[in-house]
Amino acid sequence: MRLLERDEIVSLYNRFGAKQDTQGWYEDEPLSEMKRQMAFDTADSVLELGMGTGRLAHEVVTELTPRGTRYLGLDLSPVMVNLGRNRLRQCDEAFAVVGDVRAPLPLRDNCVSHVYAAYVLDIFSEDEIRAVYEEVRRVLKPGGLFGAVSLTGGYTPLSRLTSSLWSTVHRLRPQAVGGCRPLELLACVPDGFDVAHACKKVAGGIPSEVIVSRKQ
C-alpha cells in the first residue's frame, strides 16, 4: 500500500480547494455524532488537525463553543488555510496556520481542552496516527477530549462493498480518493487515553468510525 507523501498531499488539496465541501453526503452524519460526544459547550480552547475549508470550524466556533473560546486550525495546504481564514474572518479568537499535524504541535503542554480531526488521520500510516495521538496527549489538558472521524471497514453488505472498492482505488491511485483509505482507528488509540465513545456510522453507503478519547 502506497501512502501519499507530504508534497503530494499539499498539491492534491491545493487543487481540491472548496470542492471538499461536496463530501457532506457521507461526512455529515458521522461528524454530527462526533459533535454530540465532544461536549464543546465546556471548551475553553480548541485545536483542529486538518481544518480543510473551515466548514466544521465555523460551526464549532460560532455555534458549539462558549463565546471567547480560542480556536487554532492547522492544515498542510495553504489553499485550505486561506479558505478557512476567510470563513473565520469574523471570529476574533480563531486562527488558522499552515502546519503538518504529524510534526510537533506549536503548543505548550497541557494547554488545550478539545482537539479534533475529521477525515484526516486516514491519510496517514498507523504509526503516524499513533504519533499524532501522542502529540495530542501532550497538548491536551488532563481530562481533555480528542475526537477523530475516519473512513473504516464496512459492517453491512453495502458498506463492505463500498469499503472494499474504496480500498482498491486507493491501492491503484490514492490521489483519486484524496489519499484516504478505510482503517480501524480504534486500534491506533495508544495508552494514556480512555475511549469515551466509539461507534461506526454508514452514510451514503460509506462507513466511518467515530472515536472520542479522554486524556487520562
HUSULFEN-V857309 format. One record per residue. N is the residue number from 1. RES is the residue in one letter. OMEGA is omega in radians with two decimals (none if undefined). BURIAL is I if it has 16 or more other C-alpha atoms within 10 Angstrom, else O. Layout:
n = (N & N)
res = (RES & RES)
omega = (OMEGA & OMEGA)
burial = (BURIAL & BURIAL)
This chain:
n = (1 & 2 & 3 & 4 & 5 & 6 & 7 & 8 & 9 & 10 & 11 & 12 & 13 & 14 & 15 & 16 & 17 & 18 & 19 & 20 & 21 & 22 & 23 & 24 & 25 & 26 & 27 & 28 & 29 & 30 & 31 & 32 & 33 & 34 & 35 & 36 & 37 & 38 & 39 & 40 & 41 & 42 & 43 & 44 & 45 & 46 & 47 & 48 & 49 & 50 & 51 & 52 & 53 & 54 & 55 & 56 & 57 & 58 & 59 & 60 & 61 & 62 & 63 & 64 & 65 & 66 & 67 & 68 & 69 & 70 & 71 & 72 & 73 & 74 & 75 & 76 & 77 & 78 & 79 & 80 & 81 & 82 & 83 & 84 & 85 & 86 & 87 & 88 & 89 & 90 & 91 & 92 & 93 & 94 & 95 & 96 & 97 & 98 & 99 & 100 & 101 & 102 & 103 & 104 & 105 & 106 & 107 & 108 & 109 & 110 & 111 & 112 & 113 & 114 & 115 & 116 & 117 & 118 & 119 & 120 & 121 & 122 & 123 & 124 & 125 & 126 & 127 & 128 & 129 & 130 & 131 & 132 & 133 & 134 & 135 & 136 & 137 & 138 & 139 & 140 & 141 & 142 & 143 & 144 & 145 & 146 & 147 & 148 & 149 & 150 & 151 & 152 & 153 & 154 & 155 & 156 & 157 & 158 & 159 & 160 & 161 & 162 & 163 & 164 & 165 & 166 & 167 & 168 & 169 & 170 & 171 & 172 & 173 & 174 & 175 & 176 & 177 & 178 & 179 & 180 & 181 & 182 & 183 & 184 & 185 & 186 & 187 & 188 & 189 & 190 & 191 & 192 & 193 & 194 & 195 & 196 & 197 & 198 & 199 & 200 & 201 & 202 & 203 & 204 & 205 & 206 & 207 & 208 & 209 & 210 & 211 & 212 & 213 & 214 & 215 & 216)
res = (M & R & L & L & E & R & D & E & I & V & S & L & Y & N & R & F & G & A & K & Q & D & T & Q & G & W & Y & E & D & E & P & L & S & E & M & K & R & Q & M & A & F & D & T & A & D & S & V & L & E & L & G & M & G & T & G & R & L & A & H & E & V & V & T & E & L & T & P & R & G & T & R & Y & L & G & L & D & L & S & P & V & M & V & N & L & G & R & N & R & L & R & Q & C & D & E & A & F & A & V & V & G & D & V & R & A & P & L & P & L & R & D & N & C & V & S & H & V & Y & A & A & Y & V & L & D & I & F & S & E & D & E & I & R & A & V & Y & E & E & V & R & R & V & L & K & P & G & G & L & F & G & A & V & S & L & T & G & G & Y & T & P & L & S & R & L & T & S & S & L & W & S & T & V & H & R & L & R & P & Q & A & V & G & G & C & R & P & L & E & L & L & A & C & V & P & D & G & F & D & V & A & H & A & C & K & K & V & A & G & G & I & P & S & E & V & I & V & S & R & K & Q)
omega = (3.12 & 3.05 & -3.11 & 3.03 & -3.08 & -3.10 & 3.10 & 3.10 & -3.13 & -3.12 & -3.12 & -3.05 & 2.95 & 3.11 & -3.06 & 3.04 & -3.03 & 3.12 & 3.12 & -3.11 & 3.13 & -3.08 & -3.11 & -3.09 & 3.05 & -3.10 & -2.92 & -3.11 & 3.06 & 3.11 & 3.08 & 3.09 & 3.10 & -3.11 & 3.12 & -3.04 & -2.98 & 3.11 & -3.14 & 3.13 & 3.09 & -3.03 & 2.90 & 3.12 & -3.05 & 3.03 & 3.06 & 3.11 & -3.09 & -2.98 & 3.14 & -3.07 & -3.11 & -3.13 & 3.13 & -3.14 & -3.12 & 3.11 & 3.14 & -3.05 & -3.00 & -3.04 & -2.94 & -3.08 & 3.10 & 3.08 & 3.13 & 3.09 & 3.13 & -3.13 & 3.00 & 3.08 & 3.10 & 3.01 & 3.10 & -3.00 & 3.05 & 3.10 & 3.11 & 3.14 & 3.11 & 3.07 & 3.13 & 3.11 & 3.13 & 3.14 & -3.06 & -2.99 & 3.11 & -3.06 & -2.98 & -3.06 & -3.11 & -3.10 & 3.12 & -3.11 & 3.04 & 3.14 & 3.10 & -3.06 & 3.08 & 3.10 & 3.04 & -3.09 & -3.06 & -3.07 & 3.11 & 3.13 & 2.94 & -3.04 & -3.03 & -3.13 & -3.07 & 3.05 & 3.03 & 3.12 & -3.07 & 3.13 & 3.13 & -3.05 & -3.09 & 3.02 & -3.03 & 3.03 & 3.13 & 3.11 & 3.10 & 3.12 & 3.12 & 3.10 & 3.07 & 3.10 & -3.13 & 3.13 & 3.04 & 3.11 & 3.13 & -3.03 & 3.12 & 2.96 & 3.03 & -3.09 & 3.13 & -3.02 & 3.03 & 3.10 & -3.13 & 3.08 & -3.13 & 2.91 & -3.12 & 3.09 & -3.11 & 3.12 & 2.97 & -3.12 & -3.13 & -3.09 & 3.04 & 3.12 & -3.11 & 3.11 & 3.12 & 3.12 & 3.13 & -3.14 & 3.12 & 3.11 & 3.13 & -3.14 & -3.08 & -3.10 & -3.03 & 3.13 & -3.08 & 3.13 & 3.08 & -3.11 & -3.07 & 3.10 & 3.10 & 3.08 & 3.09 & -3.01 & -3.09 & -3.13 & -3.11 & -3.11 & -3.05 & 2.99 & -3.10 & 3.06 & 2.88 & 3.11 & -3.11 & -3.11 & 3.09 & 3.10 & 3.03 & 3.13 & 3.03 & 3.07 & -3.10 & -3.12 & -3.09 & 3.14 & 3.09 & 3.11 & 3.13 & 3.13 & 3.01 & -3.08 & 3.14 & 3.09 & 3.13 & none)
burial = (O & O & I & I & O & O & O & O & I & I & O & I & I & I & O & I & I & I & O & O & O & O & O & O & O & I & I & O & I & I & I & O & I & I & I & O & I & I & O & I & O & O & I & I & I & I & I & I & I & I & I & I & I & I & I & I & I & I & O & I & I & O & O & I & I & I & O & O & I & I & I & I & I & I & I & I & I & I & I & I & I & I & I & I & I & O & O & I & O & O & I & O & O & I & I & I & I & I & I & O & I & I & O & O & I & O & O & O & O & O & I & I & I & I & I & I & I & I & I & I & I & I & I & I & O & I & O & I & I & I & I & I & I & I & I & I & I & I & I & I & I & O & I & I & I & I & I & I & I & I & I & I & I & I & O & O & O & O & I & I & I & I & I & I & O & I & I & O & I & I & I & O & O & I & I & O & O & I & I & I & I & I & I & O & I & I & O & I & I & O & O & O & I & O & I & O & O & I & O & I & I & I & O & O & I & I & I & I & I & I & I & I & I & I & I & O)
